[in-house]
Amino acid sequence: MKQYQKLLLGFVLGVVIGLIGYYYVPQKSFPFMKSFTDICTLTGAVFLRMIFMVVVPLLVSALILGVFELGKGRGLGAVAKRSMAFTLILSFLAVIIAVTLTNVMQPGVGLTFDKEALASNQGVLSIQKNVQAAKDKPWYQYFIDLIPQNPIDSAARAFGGEIIALMVFALMFGYALSMIVEDEDNPFIKMLDTIFKASLKIIEWAMMLAPYGIFAIVFNTTYRLGAGFLQNVAYFAGVVVLGLLIQQFVVYAFCLKVFAKTNPWQFFKKCQEVYVYAFSTASSNATLPIALDTAENVLKMPAKISRFVLTCGASANQNGTALFEGVVVLFLAQVYGINLSIENQLVVVLMAVLAGVGTAGVPGGSLPLIAILCVQVGVPPEGMGLILGVDRFLDMCRTTLNVSGDLVIAKLVSETVPAEISGDTHSNISA
């Protein structure tokens, strides 16, 4: 059985057995289930920790090596420009899809709820606290925060919002190396390559546990929520999923066919393992190691381009998040009976695109930014309590699109830069 089939089997069994347990073996009536869910928590946590513990060394080494190689060949500018252009274009199209679908299907019209109970929801209060902290920060502080005062400290706090600052350090350091290091046999470059390969080896070990880890994570989620978590906002969730499917199978497929001259269906098939992994973990950062391996060894992209695009894209390319944010803001406006003007909807489009670029690649990383966006256009942010129950499922869906978008952009860049920049399918420094 192939690896992606094992991952898919673990996921399906997690859903099916979790639903059976939720409806027929509830923990209140069967106390032994507490021990089983604890074992699943342990298994899932060990699996994820093995992945997360190498994300920082993998990201830093891959990004420095990618920028170093591109800088030596003076191709960094071309790759960076194309990466940013494709990211902004695809994010813009994603939000346009979101706004169009929400205006046409109107998932928030006629929805009734207890506004007072919603405003006192603990999840909403936590989000509002983060929003207030963001609002109190002066505009220039956002730019200052991009440059780490201490890269080691930023690495330690990478999953607390410092990962973009760490990426900026790696970009600058890699480019500086390209200007002072004469050849690729330099001991420091070899050390970075060794760190990269060792990180991938740990990922290999984690992938042996992956089917069991994914089963454990999905089982616990399903056993805790059951199937009923979709009922209250099923129409809203359907609109989001439809938008994500259009972005994946229409927009991405079109771009691959036209710009990369690639069969999109074969491309998607080769990425199956990455998609299952992204869906199960709901984390772009956790999926980065598998995406890097797939790009280089399955899709045969140039290592120096795939490392640069994918490591940056894990935080800077969030098409699915941008689409989700657009749907949520317009959905909540409909729920509260607020008629957003064309100007306000354009604000939603622009801010969702920018927010998608700056969203943390971890589960739930988009919620504070959505709340800020709601405030900007006059929509009560406490309405987000309506979607918290279904957010985990939608987070899994949009993360899959985010990761797929990273791979698509890496392919588009690889096929559109001059041949002397992309070089052979594998660089001299490859895993």
N, C-alpha and C positions, 0 to 999 in steps of 0.2 A: 504493500500500500504506500502511495506517495505521501510526502510530508503534508501537503495541503489537504489531502483527503483525511489524514489523521486529525488535523486541526479542525476540519469541518465536522468530522464525526464527534469529536469532543464537544464542539459547540452545540450540535443538534441534541446529543445525549443530555447535555447540561440543561437545555431548554425543556426537553420532554420530561426528564426525571424531576426537574425543579417544579414544573407545573403539577405533576402527579403528587409530589410531596406537599405542595401548597394547598391543594384541594382535598387530599385524602390522608395525609400524614402530618397534620399541623403540629407545631412544636408544643402548643399548650396541652394537647392530648397525648402526645408521644414525646416525653422529655428526652429520650435518647437521641432525638434529632439535633439537640443542642451540641452533642459531642461530634456528630457527623458534620454539621456546619462549621464547627471549630476546626476540624481536620481540613475541610475545604478552604477555610480562611488561611490556614497555615500553608497549604499547598500553593494556593494562588499567590500569597505574599512572597514565598520563597522564589517562585517563578518570576514574578515581576521585579523583585529586588535584584535577581541575577542580571536582568536586563538593564534596569535603571543604574546599577552601579558602574556599568561601563559606558553609559551614554556620554558622560563628560569627557573621559579620555578618548573615546571614539570620535566624538564631535570635534574636539580640539585638534587631534592629530589629523583627521580627515580633512578638515577645513584648512589647516596650515599647509598640508601637503598639496591639496588642490590649488590653493592660491599660489604656492611656491612654483608649481609646475606651469600654471598659466602665466605667472609673472615672468618666468624665465623665457617663455616663448612670446612674451608681450601680447598674450591673448586675453588677459584678465578683463580688460575694459570691454571687449566685444562680448565675452560670456556674461559678464555682469549686466551689461545693457540689455542683452536679449532676455536674460532671466527676469529682470525687473519688468521689462515690457510685456512679456507673456504673462507674468504674475498679475499685473494690473489689468490687462485686457481680460483675462479669464475671470478674475474677481469681479470686474465690472459687469461682465455678462451674467455671472452667477446672481448678483444682486438684482439686475434687470429681470431675470427670470423670477426671482423671489417677489419683487414688487408686482409684476404682471399677474402671476398666479394668485397672489393674495387679493388683489383688486378684483379679479374675475371670479374667484371661488368664494371669497368673503367668509372665511372660517370663523371669524369672531362675531358676526352679526347674529343677534338673538340669544347669545350665551348669557345665562344668569348665574350669579354667585353671591356669596356673603362677603361684601367688601370689608367689613370690620374684622372678620375672622382672617381674611386674607392678609390684611395689613399687619396683623400680629403674628403671622407665621415666622418661625425662627429662621427658616432659610431666607426669607425676604429681608428680615432685619439684618442678617449677616451680610447680604449683598449690599443693602443700603449703607452699612458701615464702611464697606470698601469704596462705595461711590463717593461718600463724603470725604474720605481720605484723598481720593483722586482729585476731587473738586478743589480741595484746599492747596493743592500743589501748583505753584506758578508755572506758566507755559514753558519757560526756558529750562525748567528743571527736567522736563522730559528729554531734552537734547543732552543735558549734562549727564543724565543717568545712562545714556548710551555708551559713555566712556567709563570703564571701570577704574575706580581708584586703586583697587587691589584685585587683580585677576584671580588670585587664589581664593579670596573671600567670595567673589562672584561665582566661582566654580562650586564652592561649598553651598551656595544658596541658589544654584541654577534652577531648581524646581520651585523656588519661591518667587520667581519673577526676574532673576538676574541672568537668565540664559542668553538673552539678546546681547547684553553687555559683554558676556563671555565670547560670543560670536564676533563682536566688533574687535575685541582684542586679538582673536585668532586670525581674522582677516588682515589686520594691520601687521601683525607679527609675521604672517606668511609672506606678505608683500615685501616687508623689510628683508626677510631672508632671501627672497628672489633677487634682491639688489646687491647683496654682499656675499652670498655663497656662489662659488664659481661652478661647482659640479655636484651631481647627485650622489656622489660617493662620500659626501661630507658626513662625519660621524653623527652629527645632530640629526640630519635628515634620515639617516639609517635608524636612529633611535626612535624617531617619530613613526617611521614605517613599521618598526617592531611593535610599538605600542598599538598601532592600528591592527596589525595581524593578531596580536595577543587578545585584543578586545573581541575580535571576530571569533577567536577560538572559544572564548567564554560563551559567546552567543550560541556556538554549536552545542555546548553542554546544555545551555538553557533550552534549546530547541528539542532536546531529548525529553525534557520534562513538559514541553509546551502543550501536548494534547491533554495531559492531566491537569495542568495549570488552567488552561482555558475552560475545561469542564468544571473545575472547582469555582472559578470566577463567575461563570454564567449560571451555574446551579444556584449559588448563593443569591445572586441578583434575582433570578426567577422565583426562587423559593420565598424570598422576602416580599416580592411585589405581586406575584401571580400574574394573570392576564388582565386583571381589572384596571391596572394602572393606565391603560390606554383609553378607557371608556369615556372619561370626562372630556378629553380633548382629542379624540380620535380623528376628527375631521382636520384639525390643525396639524396633527402629526402626519396625516395623509398628504396634506399640501406640502409640508417640508420634504417628505420622502419623494414625492413626485418631482419637486424641483431638483433634488439631488440626482435623481435618475436621468432627468433631462440634461443636466450638466455633464453627467458621466457618459451617457450613451448617444447624445446628440452633439454637444459642444466639443467634448474631448475627442470623440470619434471623428468629427469633422476636421479638427485641427491636426490630428495624427495623419489622416488621409491626405489632406491638402498640403500642409507645411512639411511634414516629416516623410511623406510618401510611404507610409507604413500601414499595413492592414490592422485597423484598430481592434478587431475581434481577436486576432492572434496575440496582439500586444496585451490585451486584457487577460487572456487566458494564461499567459506567462506570468502575470502578476497575481494569480489567485492566492498564493500563499501569503503574500503581503496584505491582501484585502482581508482575508480571514483573521490575520493577526491584528490588523488595525481595528477591525470591528470588535474583536474580543477585548482588547485592552483599552480602547477609546483614548489612546495617547499617541500623537504623532512622534513624540520624542522616544517612546518605548519601541516604536516600530522602525525607527531610523536604522538600526543595525541590519535588520532583515531587508529593508528597502535598498540599502547600499550594496548588500551582497547580491540581491536580485538584479540590480542595475548593471553591475560589473560582470557577473558570472552567468546570468540567464539572458538578459537583454543585450549584453555585449556592448555597453556604452563605454566611451573613453573614461577611464578612471578619474582623470583630473577634472573632467566636466561634471560627472555624476557626483563626485564627492563635494564639489563646490555647491552645485544646485540643490542637492538633497539635504545637506547639512544646513544651508541657509533656509531652504524651504520648510524644514520641520517647524520653524517658528514664523517665517516671513510669508509663506504661501498657504493661506487658509481659505480656499474657495468655498468649502462646505460651511465653514463658520460664517463667512460673509453672507452667504445665502440664508442661513438660519437666522442671523441677526436681522436681515431685512424682513423676513416673514414675521418674526416675533413682534417687531415694533409696529408693523401695520396691523397685525392680528390684535394686539392690545389696544390700538387706537379704535378698531372696530368694536371691541368688547366694551369700551368706555363711551362709545358713541361720538368719538372725536373725528371730525372730517378733516384729514390732513390735505392741505393744498398741494398743488403740483410742486411749488417751491419747497415745501416741507418734505415731500417725497424725494425730491432731488437731494436734499440735505441727508436724508436717510441713505440714499444710494452712495453718496460720496463718503459719508462717515462709516458706513458698513464696509466699504472697500478698504479704507484706511485702518479700521479696527481689525479687519481680517488679516491685515499684514502684521499687526502688532499683538496678536492674541497668543497667549502661552499655549504650547502644545501639550497640555496635560488635561485630564478629565475636568470638565466644568470651567475651564479657563476663560470661556467667552462670556459668562454670566455678568460679571461686573461691568464689562464694556457695553453689554446690551442695556443695562440699567442707566449708564451714562448717556447712551444714545436716546433712550426714552425721555430723559430729563431735557435733553436739547430740543426736542420737538414737542414738548408739553404733554407727554403721555405718562400717567402715574406709574412709576417703576414697581410699586407694590403688586401690580397685576402679574408680575412674573411668577408669583406664587401659583398661578394657574398651570404653569408649564413645568414646575419643578418635579412633579411626579413622573413626567414622561421624558424629562431631560436626559436621563442616563441612556435610554434607548436611542434618542435622537443624537446624542453625543457620539455614540458608537457609529451611527450612520454617517454623520458629517465628518468624523475623523477618517473614515474609509475614503470619502471623497477627497479630503485634504491630502492624504498620502498618495492617492491615485493622481491627483493634480501635480504633486511633486515629481512623480515618475514621468508624467506626460510632458511637463516643462523640461525636464532633463533630456528627454528624447527630442523635443522640438529644438532645444539649444544645440544638441549634438549634431543634428542634421542640417542646421542653418548657419552655423559658424563656418568660416573658411577651412578647407581641408588641412592647411598647415597648422591650424590651432587645435583641431580635434585629434589629428594624428591617427595612429593605429587604434584598434578597439581596446587595447590595453597599453597603459603607459609603462615606462620603465619601473615605476614604483607602484606596484599593484598588489592587491591582497592575494 
